[in-house]
Amino acid sequence: MTIETLPYPTDLTDGVVSLRAHRADDVVPLAEAVRESVDTVGRWQDWCHAGYDANDARGWLDLCRRDWLLADGFEMLIVDARTDRLLGGMGVNQRNKEQRFANLGYWVRQSEQGRGIATRAGRLAIGFAFDRVRVERLEIVVAVGNEPSRRTAERLGGRFEGVLRKRLVVKGSSADATMHSVVRSDLISAGA
């Protein structure tokens, strides 16, 4: 698969939220959204810390561009479809090209949580993953105890497959995680 077959998406929207590639002018808003979310997202993601600054955001954007160009991962921002306000992040990442699966990761800035944003954006990302990236399976790995992310995985149609021992690192320590998956045939069965 070449980059020509995986262009930056410009049409991933449901009219309420949109997914789009990162831009250079996202550095400051991204840093602000991350710092705002330390009490919620930061409980589960070590990258989300009070000292997250423009240099951290710039480094993240560089990594996202590289992964996109190599077709290894597709990190996007969740934005308000009308105002382009940054609402969070959504990624089809950790792609295994040979076995045709990837991870689906997401976060929503603290002031926008509880509004169904991750679910809306997740549906768009799932369609992108199956239609454009051509994976057959998406995995959603959630730290045990992270109930909001687990509920989002379920709302996205993720089938619970079990608890993976010491699968994630949270606050510097290995932690157990739940595994949910969505496979292409799940969408066909659901009529999506």
GUBAZA-443621 format. One line per field, with one value per residue: x, y negated, z of N, C-alpha, C in turn; residue number from 1. Coordinates in nm, 2 decimals, decimal comma, padded with zeros to 4 digits. Atoms other than C-alpha are relative to their C-alpha. Last residue first. Example, Ala and Ser with C-alpha at 12.3 -4.5 7.8 and 13.67 -1.06 7.14 Angstrom:
REM residues 2
n_x: c(-00,09_00,09)
n_y: c(00,11_00,12)
n_z: c(00,00_00,00)
ca_x: c(01,37_01,23)
ca_y: c(00,11_00,45)
ca_z: c(00,71_00,78)
c_x: c(-00,08_00,09)
c_y: c(-00,11_-00,12)
c_z: c(00,08_00,00)
nr: c(2_1)
This chain:
REM residues 192
n_x: c(-00,07_00,06_00,08_00,11_00,10_00,07_00,09_00,13_00,08_-00,04_00,10_-00,03_00,13_-00,01_00,11_00,09_00,09_00,14_00,07_00,01_-00,13_-00,07_00,08_-00,08_-00,03_00,00_-00,12_-00,08_-00,14_-00,09_-00,07_-00,07_-00,10_00,04_-00,11_00,02_-00,06_00,09_00,13_-00,03_-00,01_00,14_00,06_-00,06_00,04_00,13_00,03_00,04_00,11_-00,05_00,03_-00,06_00,01_00,00_-00,04_00,03_00,11_-00,02_00,02_-00,13_-00,12_00,02_00,04_-00,09_-00,13_00,03_00,02_-00,13_-00,07_00,07_-00,04_-00,12_00,02_00,08_-00,09_-00,09_00,01_00,09_00,14_00,03_00,10_00,12_00,09_-00,04_00,08_00,01_00,08_-00,02_00,08_00,06_-00,05_00,07_00,11_00,12_00,00_00,04_-00,07_00,05_-00,06_-00,15_-00,01_-00,10_00,05_-00,07_-00,07_00,08_-00,06_-00,06_-00,14_-00,10_00,03_00,02_00,14_00,03_00,15_00,06_00,08_00,05_00,08_00,11_00,00_00,13_-00,04_-00,07_00,10_00,07_-00,08_-00,03_00,13_00,01_-00,11_00,04_00,11_-00,06_-00,07_00,10_00,06_-00,10_-00,01_-00,02_00,00_-00,11_00,01_-00,05_00,09_-00,04_-00,12_-00,10_-00,02_00,00_-00,13_-00,09_00,08_00,08_-00,09_00,05_00,13_-00,01_-00,06_00,09_00,10_-00,07_-00,02_00,13_00,05_-00,10_00,07_00,06_-00,11_-00,07_-00,06_-00,14_-00,09_-00,14_-00,08_-00,15_-00,02_00,07_00,15_00,09_00,04_00,14_00,06_00,15_00,06_-00,01_00,05_00,12_00,10_00,07_-00,08_00,08)
n_y: c(00,12_00,08_00,11_-00,06_-00,06_00,11_00,05_-00,07_00,05_-00,06_00,01_00,00_00,00_00,00_-00,08_00,08_-00,08_-00,01_-00,08_-00,14_-00,06_00,06_00,12_00,07_00,14_00,04_00,09_00,03_-00,02_00,09_-00,05_-00,13_-00,03_-00,13_-00,08_-00,14_-00,01_00,07_-00,08_-00,12_00,04_00,02_-00,13_-00,05_00,08_-00,03_00,12_00,11_-00,04_-00,04_00,10_-00,05_00,11_-00,03_00,11_-00,01_-00,10_-00,10_-00,14_-00,07_00,06_00,04_-00,12_-00,12_00,03_00,00_-00,14_-00,07_00,05_-00,06_-00,14_00,00_00,05_-00,10_-00,12_00,04_-00,10_00,04_-00,04_-00,14_-00,05_00,08_-00,01_00,10_00,12_00,08_00,13_00,08_00,13_00,05_00,12_00,06_00,08_-00,07_-00,14_-00,01_-00,12_-00,08_-00,13_-00,01_-00,14_-00,06_-00,13_-00,07_-00,11_-00,07_-00,13_00,00_-00,06_00,11_00,14_00,01_00,04_00,14_00,01_00,07_00,12_00,08_00,11_00,04_-00,08_-00,07_-00,14_-00,02_00,01_-00,12_-00,11_00,01_-00,03_-00,14_-00,06_00,02_-00,09_-00,13_00,00_-00,01_-00,13_-00,09_00,01_00,13_-00,02_00,07_00,15_00,05_00,11_00,12_00,07_00,02_-00,12_-00,12_-00,03_-00,07_-00,11_-00,07_-00,08_-00,13_00,00_00,05_-00,10_-00,10_00,04_00,00_-00,14_-00,06_00,07_-00,02_-00,08_00,09_00,07_00,11_00,11_-00,01_00,05_-00,05_-00,04_00,00_00,04_00,13_-00,03_00,08_-00,08_-00,02_00,13_00,01_00,06_00,14_00,04_-00,06_00,05_00,12_00,12_00,12)
n_z: c(00,02_00,11_-00,06_-00,08_00,10_00,07_-00,10_00,00_00,11_00,13_00,10_00,14_00,07_00,15_00,07_00,09_00,07_-00,05_00,09_-00,05_-00,01_-00,11_-00,05_-00,11_00,02_00,14_00,02_-00,12_00,04_-00,06_-00,13_00,02_-00,11_-00,07_-00,03_00,05_00,13_00,09_00,02_00,08_00,14_00,05_00,02_00,12_00,12_00,04_00,08_-00,08_-00,10_-00,13_-00,10_-00,12_-00,10_-00,14_-00,08_-00,15_-00,02_-00,10_00,04_-00,05_00,06_00,14_00,08_-00,01_00,06_00,14_00,03_00,01_00,12_00,11_00,02_00,08_00,13_00,08_00,03_00,10_00,11_00,10_-00,03_-00,03_00,10_00,01_-00,12_-00,09_00,02_-00,12_00,00_-00,12_00,01_-00,13_-00,06_-00,12_00,03_-00,05_00,04_00,14_00,04_00,11_-00,03_-00,01_00,05_00,09_00,04_00,10_-00,05_-00,11_-00,03_-00,14_00,00_-00,04_00,04_00,15_00,02_-00,01_00,00_-00,11_00,04_-00,11_00,06_-00,09_-00,13_-00,01_00,01_00,13_00,11_00,00_00,04_00,14_00,07_-00,01_00,08_00,13_00,03_00,01_00,13_00,11_00,00_00,05_00,15_00,06_00,14_00,07_-00,02_-00,13_-00,04_00,08_-00,06_00,11_00,08_-00,09_-00,06_00,09_00,05_-00,10_-00,09_-00,02_-00,06_-00,13_-00,08_-00,03_-00,09_-00,13_-00,04_-00,04_-00,13_-00,11_-00,10_-00,10_-00,08_00,07_-00,08_-00,03_00,10_-00,02_00,12_-00,01_-00,13_-00,02_-00,01_-00,08_-00,12_00,00_-00,01_00,02_-00,12_-00,02_-00,14_-00,03_00,09_-00,06_00,00_00,00)
ca_x: c(-02,32_-02,57_-02,47_-02,36_-02,16_-02,00_-01,91_-01,77_-01,50_-01,37_-01,40_-01,20_-01,20_-00,90_-00,91_-00,59_-00,36_-00,10_00,28_00,40_00,54_00,22_00,03_00,23_00,00_-00,04_00,06_-00,20_-00,44_-00,81_-01,05_-01,21_-01,47_-01,64_-01,60_-01,92_-01,82_-02,05_-01,85_-01,52_-01,67_-01,78_-01,42_-01,28_-01,51_-01,44_-01,07_-01,04_-00,85_-00,64_-00,80_-00,69_-00,91_-00,81_-00,92_-00,94_-00,95_-00,74_-00,78_-00,63_-00,90_-01,23_-01,17_-00,96_-01,15_-01,49_-01,35_-01,21_-01,55_-01,72_-01,45_-01,52_-01,88_-01,80_-01,52_-01,75_-02,04_-02,09_-01,94_-01,60_-01,58_-01,41_-01,17_-01,02_-01,12_-00,89_-00,88_-00,69_-00,78_-00,51_-00,43_-00,48_-00,39_-00,16_00,12_00,05_00,05_-00,06_00,03_-00,21_-00,56_-00,57_-00,82_-00,74_-00,93_-01,18_-00,98_-01,21_-01,26_-01,57_-01,84_-01,72_-01,58_-01,24_-01,11_-00,74_-00,59_-00,32_-00,29_-00,03_00,23_00,15_00,52_00,40_00,14_00,40_00,63_00,36_00,24_00,60_00,65_00,31_00,41_00,74_00,56_00,31_00,60_00,78_00,46_00,42_00,31_00,42_00,09_00,10_-00,08_00,21_00,16_-00,19_-00,44_-00,48_-00,36_-00,68_-00,89_-00,71_-00,44_-00,70_-00,65_-00,28_-00,36_-00,60_-00,36_-00,07_-00,30_-00,42_-00,06_00,08_-00,23_-00,09_00,15_-00,14_-00,26_-00,47_-00,84_-01,13_-01,46_-01,73_-02,09_-02,16_-02,07_-01,72_-01,43_-01,41_-01,07_-00,87_-00,49_-00,43_-00,39_-00,37_-00,11_00,08_00,14_00,00)
ca_y: c(00,07_00,34_00,48_00,81_00,63_00,41_00,72_00,88_00,62_00,70_00,50_00,60_00,54_00,63_00,54_00,42_00,52_00,27_00,24_-00,05_-00,39_-00,58_-00,34_-00,09_00,15_00,52_00,65_00,93_00,91_00,93_01,09_01,08_00,81_00,74_00,38_00,25_-00,12_-00,15_00,13_-00,05_-00,37_-00,19_-00,07_-00,42_-00,56_-00,27_-00,30_-00,05_00,21_00,03_00,03_00,20_00,15_00,38_00,33_00,63_00,68_00,38_00,22_-00,12_-00,29_-00,11_00,09_-00,17_-00,47_-00,32_-00,25_-00,60_-00,75_-00,53_-00,62_-01,00_-00,96_-00,73_-00,95_-01,26_-01,10_-01,41_-01,28_-01,45_-01,79_-01,99_-01,71_-01,68_-01,35_-01,06_-00,78_-00,47_-00,21_00,05_00,22_00,54_00,68_00,97_00,85_00,48_00,48_00,12_-00,02_-00,30_-00,39_-00,70_-00,95_-01,27_-01,53_-01,81_-02,07_-02,35_-02,32_-02,55_-02,36_-02,00_-02,03_-01,86_-01,51_-01,51_-01,24_-00,97_-00,73_-00,46_-00,25_-00,39_-00,50_-00,85_-00,84_-00,72_-01,00_-01,26_-01,14_-01,14_-01,50_-01,60_-01,44_-01,62_-01,95_-01,87_-01,80_-02,12_-02,32_-02,20_-01,91_-02,00_-01,91_-01,55_-01,35_-01,14_-00,89_-00,80_-00,65_-00,90_-01,17_-01,14_-01,25_-01,49_-01,58_-01,69_-02,06_-02,01_-01,80_-02,05_-02,33_-02,14_-02,05_-02,41_-02,54_-02,28_-02,27_-02,55_-02,30_-02,08_-01,74_-01,52_-01,54_-01,37_-01,56_-01,60_-01,71_-01,69_-01,32_-01,39_-01,21_-01,38_-01,53_-01,22_-01,25_-01,02_-00,65_-00,51_-00,76_-00,68_-00,34_00,00)
ca_z: c(00,88_00,87_01,21_01,06_00,79_01,06_01,27_00,96_00,94_01,28_01,60_01,90_02,28_02,49_02,86_03,03_03,32_03,43_03,41_03,62_03,50_03,56_03,34_03,13_02,93_02,88_03,22_03,20_02,91_03,02_02,79_02,44_02,49_02,15_02,04_01,89_01,92_02,22_02,38_02,32_02,45_02,77_02,82_02,77_03,03_03,27_03,29_03,57_03,38_03,12_02,78_02,46_02,16_01,87_01,51_01,28_00,90_00,81_00,47_00,56_00,34_00,40_00,72_00,90_00,77_00,87_01,22_01,24_01,16_01,42_01,67_01,61_01,71_02,00_02,13_02,11_02,30_02,52_02,84_02,79_02,62_02,90_02,97_02,62_02,45_02,40_02,15_02,04_01,78_01,74_01,41_01,22_00,88_00,97_00,74_00,78_01,16_01,24_01,58_01,50_01,39_01,60_01,75_01,94_02,13_02,10_01,90_01,79_01,41_01,44_01,26_01,25_01,61_01,60_01,67_01,57_01,37_01,41_01,12_01,19_01,01_00,66_00,63_00,54_00,82_01,08_00,98_01,00_01,34_01,48_01,37_01,52_01,85_01,86_01,79_02,07_02,32_02,21_02,25_02,61_02,83_03,18_03,35_03,21_02,93_02,79_03,08_02,96_03,21_03,49_03,25_03,05_03,35_03,58_03,32_03,06_03,05_02,99_02,69_02,55_02,59_02,42_02,13_02,09_02,09_01,83_01,60_01,38_01,22_01,11_01,24_01,01_01,03_01,20_01,21_01,47_01,45_01,08_01,07_00,94_00,78_00,44_00,42_00,49_00,44_00,15_00,19_-00,17_-00,27_00,05_-00,09_00,00)
c_x: c(00,07_00,06_-00,07_-00,09_-00,12_-00,10_-00,08_-00,10_-00,14_-00,10_00,06_-00,13_00,05_-00,14_00,03_-00,10_-00,09_-00,08_-00,14_-00,08_-00,01_00,13_00,08_-00,08_00,09_00,04_00,01_00,12_00,08_00,15_00,09_00,08_00,06_00,11_-00,04_00,12_-00,02_00,04_-00,10_-00,12_00,03_00,00_-00,14_-00,06_00,05_-00,06_-00,14_-00,03_-00,02_-00,12_00,04_-00,01_00,05_-00,01_00,00_00,06_-00,05_-00,12_00,04_-00,01_00,13_00,13_00,00_-00,04_00,09_00,13_-00,02_-00,01_00,13_00,06_-00,07_00,05_00,12_-00,03_-00,08_00,09_00,10_-00,01_-00,10_-00,15_-00,04_-00,11_-00,13_-00,11_00,04_-00,08_00,02_-00,07_00,02_-00,08_-00,07_00,07_-00,09_-00,13_-00,13_-00,01_-00,04_00,10_-00,04_00,05_00,15_-00,03_00,11_-00,05_00,08_00,08_-00,07_00,05_00,07_00,14_00,10_-00,03_-00,02_-00,15_-00,02_-00,15_-00,05_-00,07_-00,06_-00,06_-00,11_00,01_-00,12_00,05_00,07_-00,10_-00,08_00,09_00,02_-00,13_-00,01_00,11_-00,05_-00,10_00,06_00,07_-00,10_-00,05_00,10_00,01_00,00_00,00_00,10_-00,01_00,05_-00,09_00,04_00,12_00,11_00,04_00,00_00,13_00,08_-00,07_-00,08_00,08_-00,05_-00,13_00,01_00,05_-00,10_-00,10_00,06_00,01_-00,13_-00,06_00,09_-00,08_-00,07_00,09_00,06_00,05_00,14_00,08_00,13_00,06_00,15_00,01_-00,08_-00,14_-00,07_-00,05_-00,15_-00,05_-00,15_-00,05_00,02_-00,06_-00,14_-00,10_-00,07_00,09)
c_y: c(-00,02_-00,13_-00,08_-00,11_00,05_00,05_-00,12_-00,05_00,07_-00,04_00,06_-00,03_00,00_00,01_-00,02_00,10_-00,08_00,10_00,03_00,08_00,15_00,08_-00,05_-00,12_-00,05_-00,14_-00,05_-00,09_-00,04_00,05_-00,11_00,05_00,14_00,02_00,12_00,09_00,14_00,00_-00,07_00,09_00,12_-00,05_-00,01_00,14_00,05_-00,08_00,02_-00,12_-00,11_00,04_00,05_-00,11_00,05_-00,13_00,04_-00,13_00,00_00,09_00,10_00,15_00,07_-00,04_-00,04_00,11_00,12_-00,03_00,02_00,14_00,07_-00,05_00,06_00,15_00,01_-00,05_00,10_00,12_-00,03_00,09_-00,05_00,01_00,14_00,05_-00,08_-00,01_-00,10_-00,12_-00,07_-00,13_-00,06_-00,12_-00,03_-00,12_-00,04_-00,09_00,07_00,14_00,02_00,12_00,10_00,14_00,02_00,14_00,06_00,14_00,07_00,12_00,07_00,14_-00,01_00,04_-00,10_-00,14_-00,02_-00,02_-00,15_00,01_-00,07_-00,12_-00,07_-00,13_-00,04_00,10_00,09_00,14_00,03_00,01_00,13_00,11_-00,01_00,04_00,15_00,06_-00,01_00,10_00,14_00,00_00,02_00,15_00,10_00,01_-00,14_00,01_-00,08_-00,16_-00,05_-00,12_-00,12_-00,08_-00,01_00,12_00,11_00,04_00,09_00,13_00,08_00,09_00,13_-00,01_-00,04_00,12_00,10_-00,05_-00,01_00,14_00,06_-00,06_00,01_00,07_-00,09_-00,07_-00,11_-00,13_00,01_-00,06_00,05_00,04_00,00_-00,06_-00,12_00,06_-00,09_00,09_00,01_-00,14_-00,01_-00,05_-00,15_-00,03_00,06_-00,06_-00,11_-00,12)
c_z: c(-00,13_-00,02_-00,10_00,06_00,08_-00,10_-00,06_00,10_00,00_-00,11_-00,12_-00,08_-00,15_-00,05_-00,15_-00,06_-00,09_-00,10_00,06_-00,10_00,05_00,03_00,12_00,03_00,12_-00,03_-00,14_-00,04_00,12_-00,03_00,06_00,12_-00,03_00,10_00,08_00,03_-00,06_-00,15_-00,09_-00,02_-00,09_-00,14_-00,06_-00,03_-00,13_-00,12_-00,06_-00,07_00,09_00,09_00,13_00,10_00,13_00,09_00,15_00,06_00,15_00,01_00,11_-00,03_00,04_-00,07_-00,15_-00,09_00,00_-00,08_-00,15_-00,04_-00,02_-00,13_-00,12_-00,02_-00,08_-00,14_-00,08_-00,05_-00,11_-00,12_-00,10_00,04_00,03_-00,10_-00,01_00,11_00,12_-00,03_00,14_-00,01_00,14_-00,03_00,13_00,05_00,12_-00,01_00,05_-00,04_-00,14_-00,02_-00,10_00,03_00,00_-00,03_-00,09_-00,03_-00,11_00,05_00,12_00,02_00,13_-00,01_00,03_-00,04_-00,15_-00,02_00,01_-00,02_00,12_-00,05_00,12_-00,06_00,09_00,12_00,00_-00,01_-00,13_-00,12_00,00_-00,05_-00,15_-00,08_-00,01_-00,10_-00,15_-00,04_-00,02_-00,13_-00,12_00,00_-00,06_-00,15_-00,07_-00,15_-00,08_00,00_00,14_00,04_-00,08_00,06_-00,10_-00,07_00,10_00,06_-00,09_-00,05_00,10_00,10_00,05_00,08_00,14_00,08_00,03_00,11_00,14_00,06_00,04_00,13_00,13_00,11_00,10_00,09_-00,10_00,08_00,05_-00,11_00,05_-00,13_00,04_00,14_00,02_00,01_00,10_00,12_00,01_00,01_-00,02_00,13_00,02_00,14_00,02_-00,10_00,06_00,00)
nr: c(192_191_190_189_188_187_186_185_184_183_182_181_180_179_178_177_176_175_174_173_172_171_170_169_168_167_166_165_164_163_162_161_160_159_158_157_156_155_154_153_152_151_150_149_148_147_146_145_144_143_142_141_140_139_138_137_136_135_134_133_132_131_130_129_128_127_126_125_124_123_122_121_120_119_118_117_116_115_114_113_112_111_110_109_108_107_106_105_104_103_102_101_100_99_98_97_96_95_94_93_92_91_90_89_88_87_86_85_84_83_82_81_80_79_78_77_76_75_74_73_72_71_70_69_68_67_66_65_64_63_62_61_60_59_58_57_56_55_54_53_52_51_50_49_48_47_46_45_44_43_42_41_40_39_38_37_36_35_34_33_32_31_30_29_28_27_26_25_24_23_22_21_20_19_18_17_16_15_14_13_12_11_10_9_8_7_6_5_4_3_2_1)
